[in-house]
């Protein structure tokens, strides 16, 4: 009986070591205002040093938060009306530059290359958010939001879809469809699962990622849409809107972070230890120290 009791206690101990901490927010941590005075902040993306790039789309610029100095500077302006950002395996910055409905690659010298600008000879709706898989393949959402700087007043593509570009490729293919307005997107570190938020339908779905980059097994993850998304090392998924909502991998809400902003657009992990939650919330950006960490590949 003692051996059974010992086994059960060890099993409980091992389970507790791998389950959620008491709080995913670091003890005593508070939301810290990094900078404000922007028109609308979006698209945070962390590089390998933990610096975070983000956009102020109405002012047509990309900014950079220095993870060591905790200062913000303008990285690029003009910036193609960039919205979502992501840093690839080589350290290039990818941007959804929807001034001309393009997907950009910005190298370390700030040279711009257009990765893609159309699908089947039709202009994208407006590439919005990006995620890059372990192989270097690019997933991006393409909702339609009428921009004041566009001359056209309607979309050329009938559907608002999610696309995939294979590693070192330029041709996009539709890998997920049947959305009202897809927006936030994030994948797991093991490259097996992709989450896509349909903000127009107020739903977020999970998909299995196949070896060729295609998606299968669409499942409803939670009855909530999202503007931007990120994920932590425990598999918790972070959605945005009225603050930041955190769900465990089974779709149970475990946390809500109130930013006090009218709209919280996006979120990522940054900092030298990848334990700083970086939040773009309308006219300001914030950090929050976490007891969990971000993951990339």
Secondary structure, DSSP 8 states (H G I E B T S, - for coil): -HHHHHHHHHHHHHHHHHS--S-SB-TT---EEEEE--S-EEEEEE-TTS-EEEEEGGGTEEEEE-TTT--EEEEEES-TTEEEEEE-TTS-EEEEETTTTEEEEE-TT--EEEEE-EETTEE-S----EEE-TTS-EEEE------TT-S--S-SSSS--EEEE-TT---EEEEE---SSEEEEEE-TTSSEEEEEETTTTEEEEEEE-TTS-EEEEEEEES---SSEEEBTT--EEEESSSEEEE-TTS-EEEEE---SS---EEEEESTTS-EEEEEETTEEEEEEBSS-B---
